[in-house]
Amino acid sequence: MRRERKCRAGDPKVAVGYIRASTSEQTLTPVAQRSAMAGWAEREGVELVAVFEDLGVCGATEIDRRPGLLAALAEVSERGAGVLLVAKRDRLGRDVLVTCMVERLAERKGARVVSADNVGNGTGPEAAMMRGIVDVFAQYERALIRARTRGALAVKKARGERVGSIPYGLCLAADGVHLEADEGEQEIVTVAKGLRGEGLTLRAIGNELAAKGMLPRSGAVKWNPRTVKAMCEVAA
């Protein structure tokens, strides 16, 4: 049976930092994270040789879509670092599986994940339990934020306020908040709905509209079937 080769432990006095900040987060800025890591490194006598960032990245984003994290892990291996440093453990992610995967990848490169706030650091069972608790609560907090956001958007939509992009057939009212019918686009919507009622496919509807000189808002010469579908579902 083939055994997995155990990686050589990196230098515990050499660290590579990782920063993650999503667009919705305001409290722990990249500057604050960098300051926290620098402070920890100075107190512990550890050389922070490099810091990598993933900005505008949410906590559930897969590892292969985080160039900053991938670069940090590569640097750990290149420098022989024994520490992958973050300001807080939830910077690794707000998904338990993602966080565990990052930790495992760091271990394979001979490093351990360390948090500058010292929560969950250590090798004993108590520290391992604390890391698990932190990871679970980070995932819970993310789910809570998403639920609150969905609720707020639902309220805005119920009030007739703009939520996201403006559907075809509607336009932004003079108050810059509410939506109202766009007479020119509503004419095209009416034709599209009529064709849909006749049983035409979305692609066929798009072709018919283009043939009549009724073109998309973007100015393209063809209609995307998804746009046609959304247009047929929009309320007048």
C-alpha positions, 0 to 999 in steps of 0.5 A: 500500500502506497503511503503519502509522503510526509512534508518537511515542516517549515520554519516556524519563524517565517510567515506568509500572510493572507488577506481576504475582504469581501465587498460587503465587509466594512469592519476588518479592512485590508489595512486593519488585517495587515496591521494585525498581522504585522503586530503579531509577527513583531510580538512573536519574533516572526519574519513576515516575508510576504502578504497576499490579498484576495479583495472582493472575495466572499468567504464561500469562494472556492480555493481555485478562484482565489489567486491571492490564496494560491499565491500565498500557499505557493510562497509558503512552499517557496520560502519554507515558511512554517506559518500561514498567517491571517488576522482572524481565522474567518479570513480563510473562509466562512465555509467549514469545508473551504477552511478545512481544505485551506488548512490541509493544503498549508499542512501539506506544504509544511506550515500551520495556519495561525491567527493574529488574534491568537484564537484557536492557535496551538496544537492541543485538543482545546485549540483544535476544538476552538478552531472548529467552533470558530469555523462553524460560527463563521459559516453561521454568520455568513448564512445569517448575513445572506438571510438578512440581505434576502429579506431586505431585498424582498422588502424593497421589491415589494415596495416597487423599489429597484433591486439589482438590474432594471428588468426590460420593460421598466425604467427608473422613476424620477425619484431614482428609487422606484421603477415604472413602465417604459412605454417604448419597451412595453410595446416590445414586451407586449409583442413578445408575450403575444408570440409566446402565447402563440407557442413560439420558442424563446429563440423564435420570439427573438428572431421575430422581434429582430425582424420587426426592428425591435432590438435589445436595449443593449443595441445588439442585433440578436436577442438572448433567449434568457432576456426574452424569457425574463421579458415575457415574465415581466409585469406591466 
